[in-house]
Amino acid sequence: MNLLPHYTNVPTIRVLRPLFFSIILIFIISSCSRITPAGGIIIGGSVPQKNRAPTITTFTSEARLKEIGAEQHEDLLKTQSLYEDESLLEYVRYVGSQVAKSSEQPDLDYQFFILDYAGVNAFASPGGYIYISRGLLSFLNSEAQLAAILGHEIAHVSARHFRRRGNKDALGRTAATAAGFVTGIATGSNYLGYQLNEIGSIWALTASAGFGRELELEADGLSAEYLLESGYDPEAMFDLLTILKDQEDFTQHIAGTGGDSYHGSFASHPRTDRRLQEIIGNAGKLNGNVAQIGNERFRENLDGLIFGASSASKTTDERNRYYQDLLGYTVVFPDEWQIDETTTTVTATNAAQGSIHIEVQRIQDNIEPGAFIRDKMSIEGLQKSEKLEQYQLLGHTGIAVSPETGNTERIAAIYLGPRVFIFRAEITDAEAIDEIDDLLLSSIRTFRAIQQGESASTTVAKIKFVQASEFFDFSVVAQSSGAQLSDLTLVEGMLRLLNGYYPRGTPEAGEWVKLIE
C-alpha cells in the first residue's frame, strides 16, 4: 500500500512487517538494585537544599566501588552484547555527561553503554557504570527524555543509593548470576504465540526489588534538578515516566494481568501521583533557564535504530551462542569451546578445562527441580546447592563428584515447558576448579527459551522518522502492516507507544513520528 498521502517528504515505506511481532516488552526500569557495599553506614546531617541527598559515611571506599562496578561490567559482557553503533553511543555519552555535570559527583568517571537488547530497561552499577537498552531508546521521543532517564540512573550513583540499601549479601551478586535480564519468553500458542511478561532488571528478580519508593522518588527529583541545570525542561521526567506507565498499562491489557508498577514511585498515572508531582515540581521552582534544545540531533542519531529482535546480531554474535530449534532453547557456551550435537543433546568441550553436556527428559512428576536432581538423577549431598530463577524459568544447581571419573561436576536441572533440561558439566583441570566452575555456572545461567521471531533471518526492523500529514491515522498505518485482523490492535497500540500517543491521540500535520520499516 502506498503511504505517501500520510507523510510528507518520505518515500514509500515498508511498515511493520511480520517481524514486528518478534518484539517482547519488558516494562520494568530499575537501577542496580541489591548492589550495596558491605559494612555499616551512617546517614546523618540535615537534608541539604535542592532536595540533595544526605551525607553518608561508609566503610567501602569510592575506589572499591569503582572496582566492583568494573567487575560487574565484565560479568555482564559474558551474557549480554553491546549495541555497536559508535555514533549513537557517542550521542548517549554526550547527553549523559552533560547531565552528570550537575550531579553530586560531577567528577566521577561515568561510563555509558547501550545494550543490544529489545526490552525496555536502564540501570546503574557502582562506580558510575550506566546502561540503557536499545529497546528503551526506541520509545523515547526527545533528547530531554533521554537526559531524564540517564539522570535518574546517575542520581542512584551520585546520591550513593547503593550505600543506603544496607544489603551486604548483594556485593557478591554479578551480572552473570543475575541473569534474569532479557525478555518475555515464547511459551505457547497464546496471544501472538508469546506471553508479555514483566521481568525485573538485571539486578532484580521481581518488579518490587528495586531501590524502593523513597529512593526511586529521590532519583526522580534529583534527575529533574539535573535537567534544569543542564538546560532541559524538568517536565521531561513526567514525560519519561508517562511513557513507561503507558507501556505497563498496554502490556497488562494485552496479557490480562495486573500488578504494581515497575518503578515503585506511582501506582496510578504519574501525572496524578501527588508525591511525584511535588518532588519533580520542586525542581521547576529552582532558579534556572530552560534552553530551547531541539530534537534534530536526537532524530538523526536514532533514525535507523534496530527495533525488536536483532536478527543480524544473532547471526554475527561473537559469543558462542547455540540454538536448539527443535526443543526451543538457546544457551551461550564458553568462548571457543567445541560444540557437538545430536537431535536432542549437545556437548560443548574444551580439553584443557572440561565439558558441558545437555540432555532433555519429559517431566513425569510434579516435583521441584532440586528434588528432581536428588530423586531422579540420584545425586545426594549436592554442594553449593541453590535455586535457579532465570528468564521466568525454574531450576536448581549444585556441585557433585562424578562417580565415573572422580572429577568435580556442576549439575543443573531447568524446567522449560513440559521438559526438564539436565546439565552435567565436568571440570577436568583440578587446579582451577573454582575458576572453571564460575565459567560453567555463567553458561548455565544463559539458558532460556528462544524468543518469538528469533532466528537466523537477516531481516531487521528499524526505526524510521517521518513527518505526518493532515491525513495521518495510526489505524491506517496498522492496516498497512499486512497483519491479520486480530493483530491490528496490538500493531496500532505499539505504534502509539512508540510515539507517545497511547492510548489515543493523533499527531498534527508536520509532526515527526516514528514508524518501523
N, C-alpha and C positions, 0 to 999 in steps of 0.2 A: 504494500500500500504506500502511495506517495504521501509523505507527511509535510510537504512544502507549505500547504495552506496554514500550518500551525506554527511555523517558525520563520524567522527572517534570517537571511544570510547563511543558510545552512543547507548543505547537500542532502540528498536522500539518506535517511538514517535507518539502520537496522536496529530496531528497538526491542530489547528484552527477548532474546532468543530463548529457546527452552533451557539453555544452560543457566539462565537466570534462576531457575528453581533449585540450583545446587546450593543457594545461599541458605545458611542456617545461622540465626542470630543468637548472640549471647548478650543479654541486656543487664549485665552487672558491671559497673565500673567501680573499681576499688583500688586502693594503693596496696602496697606490700604488707597486708595485714599479717599479724602474728610474727613479724620480724622485729624483735625488740632486744636491745642489748641486755646482757646478763648483768647482775649486780643491782644494788639498791639505787633508788632515785629519790631525790628530794625536790619537791615542787614548792617554791616559796616566792615571797615578794608580792607586791601589789601588781595588779594587771596593768601593763603599760598602756599608753594611749594608742588610739587607732586599732583597738582590738588585737594588738600584737600578743604573741604567746608569752606566757610567764617564763622567767629564768629557770633553768633546770640544771642541776648538778648530777653527774653520773660517773660511775667508775669506768665506763667504757669511753675511750678517747675518740676524737674525730678521726685520727689516723686508723684506729682499729675499725671504725665504722666503714671507712673507705675500703679497707681490706675485705671486710665482709661483703660489701657491695660488689667488689671485683670478683670474689669467689662465686657469688651467686650469679653474676653475669656469665661467667664461664660455664657454670652448670646449666644455665638457661639455654645457651647456644648448643648444648648437646641434644636438646629435644626440640628447639624452635629455630626457624630460619628468619634472617633479617631481610627486609624488602630492599632489593638492590636497585635503588633509583637515587643516585647521588644528588641530583638537582633537587628532588623533593626533600631528601634528608637535610640538605644544607638549608632549605627553607624552614623546615621544622626547627633546626638548630638556631637559626636566626631569631625566629619568634620566641623560642624558649629562652634564649639568652637575654633578649630584651626584657622579658618578664622577670627573669631571675635577678636582674639588677636591682629590683625593688624589694627583694625578699629580705628576710632576717639574716641570711648568709649569702650576700651577693658575691663574695669572693670564692665560694665553693666551686670547684671544677665540675659543674653539672655536665652530664653526658646524655645525649638524646638519641633514641633508637626507634626505628619503625619495624614492627614485627610483621612478617609476611603471613598474615592471619586474618581470615574473613570476619571473625567475631568482633563485637564492639567492646573494647576494653582499653584501659590505661592503668598503669600502676607505677610505683616508685620503689626503689631499693635503697638501702642505707648508703650514704656517701654521695648521693646526688645522681644516681642512675635513674633516668626517666624513660619509660616505654609507652608507646602508643601504637595501637594496632592499625593496620591498613584498613580494616573494616570500619573502625571508628572515624578515621579521616574521611571516608567516603560519605558519611552522614552529616559532616559539618558543612556550614553554608557561609562562613565568613572567617577572615583572619582573626577577628576578635574572639570568635568561639574557639578557635584553635588555641589562642592565647589563654582563654579561660580554663581549658582542660589541662594545659601544661602548667598553668599557675596553680591549679588545685593540687597537682602532684608535687610541684616544687614546694608548696606550703607544707605538705606532710613531712618533707625532708627538712626544710629550713626552720620550721616550728618544732622540730625534734619530736615528732609524734611517735617515732619508733621507741624512744626512751620513755615514753609515757604510757605504754601499754602494760609494762611490768610482766611480760610473759617470757621468762628465762628460757624455757624449752624451745622457743621459736628460733633462737640463734642457730641451732643446728639444722633448721629447715633450709633446703636448697631448691632451686628451680627443678632439678631432676626429681626430687622427692615430692614435689607439689605439682604433679603433672596433670592435675585436673583443669588444664587450661587449653581448651580448643573449642569444640563446638557441640551443639546438639548432635546426637548420633542417629543414623538411619537404623530404625528398629523394626520396621514392618511396613505394611501396606496402608497405614493410616493416611491422614491428610497429606497429599503430595508425596507420600512414601517416606515421610520422616516426622519426627516429633520436634516441636520447637521447645527446647528445654532451657531452663536457666541454670547456668553453671557459674561458680564463683571465679574470681580472678585466680591467677597462678598461685597466689598465696592463700587462697581461701577455699574451703570445701563446701561452704554454704553461703547463701546470699547474705546472711547476717554476720559473717565472720570477718568484716572489715574493721576499721578503726572504731566503729561505734558512732552513734548520732552526734555526740558532742564534738568529737574531733573532726568528723566529716563537715559539720556546720562551721567549725572554726576554719577548716581549709577552704570552704566556700567563701567565707568572709574575707580571709586573707587574699585569696585569689582575686576577689573583686577590688581590693585595695591595690594589688599589684597592677591590675588592668588600668585603673585610673592613673596611677603614677607612670605607667608606660604609654599613656596616650590613648588607651582603648576605653570604650564605654563599659562601665561595670555591669550594665544590663545584659551584657553577653553571657554572664553567669546564669541568669534566668533563662536565656535562650538555649544554652547548652543543656541545662537540667530539664527543660521542656522537651527537647529532642529525645533525651534518654527516657523520660517518663512516657512519652508518646510511644516509643518503641516497646516499652514494657507493656503498656496497655494493648498494643496491637498483638504482641505475642500471646498474652493471656487470652485475648479474644479468640485468636485462631486455635490455640491449644485447649481452650476451655478451662484454664487454670486461674488461680488467684495467688495471693501471697504478698509478702512485704516487698517494698521497693528495694532495688539493688543498692540504693545509695544510703539508706538509713536516715536521710535528712527530711524526708517527707513521705507521708502515706497517701496524700491526695495529690492534686496538681501543684507543682512548685509555686505557681503564682498565687495560690490560695493558702499557702503554708505561712502562717503569721510569723513564726520564728525565723524562717528563711528570709522572708521579706525584711524583717528587722535587721538581720545580720548583714545581708547584702546591701540593703538600703542605707545602712550607716556609711558604707564606702562612698556612696554618692553625695553624702553631706560634707565630705572632706574637701579641702581646697585642692584644686587640680583642674587641668584643662584637658578636655577630650578632643584629641586631634581627629581630623576628618580623614581617617585611613580608609582608602578604597580597597576593593577586593579584586582588582585586576591581577595582582601578583598571586593572590590565592587561587583564582581560576586557572591562571597559567600553569601553576605547579601541580594542581590536582587534575587537570584535564588529561585523560588517558590513564588514570589510576585504575589498576585491576580491581574489579568488583566481584566478590564472591570467591569461589574456589579457584585458586591459581593453578590451573592445569599445567601451564607451561613450567611453573616452578616444580611441580611434581615430577615432570619428566627430566628435568635438569638438576634435581636435588643432589647436591654433593654428598649428603649423608646417605648412609647405606639403608635406605628405606625399602622394605619388602611389602608387596601387596599379594594377598591370597584372595583372589576374586571369588573363587568357588565358595569359600567359607566366610567371606565378607569381612576380613580383618586386615590391618596393616600394623607393622612394627618396625622400629628403627634398630638395626643391628649395629654393633660397634664398627667404626670405620675400617675398611679394608679386610673385614672378615669374609671368608669364602662362604657363599650360600649354595646349598644343595637342597632340592625339594622333590617330593613325590606328590601324588594327588592330594593327600591330606596331611602331610607332615613337612617340616622344614628344619634344617640344621645349619647353623652358622658356626664356622670354625676358624680358630687361629691356633696353629700348632703350638706356639710358644706360650699361649695363655689359657685356652680352654675352648669350650663349645657351648652352644645354646640349642637345645632340641625342643621343638613344639609339636605336640600331637593333640588330638581332639577326641572327646567322647560325648555321647549324649548324656544329659543329666537324668538319672533314673530316680533319685530320691530327693526329697525336699530337705536338704541339709546345707548348712553354710559352708563356704569354701575351706575354712580351716578344718572342719570335720571331714570334708572330702579327702584332704591330704592325709589325715590320720586314719580314717576308716577304709577308704577306697584305695589309697596308694600305700597303705600300711607303713606310713612313716610316723613314728612317735618320737617324742623328745625333740621337737623342732627347736633349733636355736635361733635367736634374733627373730622370733615369731612376731608377725604384725599383719594387720589387715591392709588390703589394698582397696582404695576407693579412687578410681580414675576414670574420667570421661563417662560418668554415670554407670560404671561397671563395678561389680563387687568381686573381690578376690582375697587371697591370702598368700603369704610368702614367708620363707624362713630358710635356715641353713641346716643341712644334714650331711652325713658321711655316706658316700656311695658304697653299698655292700659289695659291688663287683670290683671296684678299683681301689677303694680306700681313700679316694680323693674327696675334697670338700665339694658339695653341690649346693647351688642356690635353687630351691624348689619354689614353684608358684602354681596356683590354680586360679583362673579367672573365668567368671561366668559371662557369657555373651549369648543372649537369646536362649535357645534350648540346649546349648552346648557348654561344656567346660573345657577350657584350653589349658593344657598341662605343660608347664615349663620345667625342664631338667637341665640346668646349666652347670657344667662341671669345670672346676678350676684345676688346671694341670701344673701350674707353676706354684709350688708350695711356699716359695719365698716371697710371693706377692699376693697372698690370699686376700687381704683387705682391699688392696687397690683393684684387683680384678673383680672382686665381689661387688664393689661400688659400680664398676662398669657394667656388670651383668644386671644388677638391680635397676640401673638407669635405663637399660634397654627394655627390660620387662615393663617398666612404668610408661613406655611409649605405646604399648599395645592398646589398640582401640578398634572400633568398627570403622569400616570405610564409609566416608560421608556420602550423602546423596550427591550424585554428579561428579564425584571424584574419580578420575580415570586418566588414562594416558592420552586423552584427546588434547590436541594442541589449540583448540578453540578457547579463547579467553574473552570474557566480557569486560568492558572498560567503561569508565565514566566519560561522558561527553557533555560539555556545556553548550547550550544553545539559547537563543532568545525567543521567548514566547510571543506569538502574535495574539491579536484580539480573539482568535478562534481556538486558543489552546484549551484542551479539555483532557484531564487525566484519564477519564474513562475511555476516550477515543484512543489515546496512546496505548492504554492497556489492551484494547482490542487488536491493535496492530501488531501485538507480540506474536500472534498466531496461537496463543494458548487456548485450551479448551474453556468452554463457558464457565465450568465450575472453578476455574483458576483465576478468573478475572478480578475477583475481589482482592485476592492476595496480590496480584500484579499492581492494581491501582493503589492498594494500601502501601506497598513498598515504594512506589513512585512518590507518593505523598510524603512518606517518611524521609526519603532522600532529600526532599525539597522543603521540609518544614511546614507541610500543609496537611498533616494528619490531625483529625480525620476528615476535615473539609476545607474548602477554600480554593481559590483559583488565582494563579499568577496574573499580574497585569501585563498588558502588551509591552514588550521590550525588556521585561524582567528576565534575568538569566536563570535558567533551570537546568537540572541535571537529568540526563537520560542514560540508558545503558545500551551500548552497541557492541 
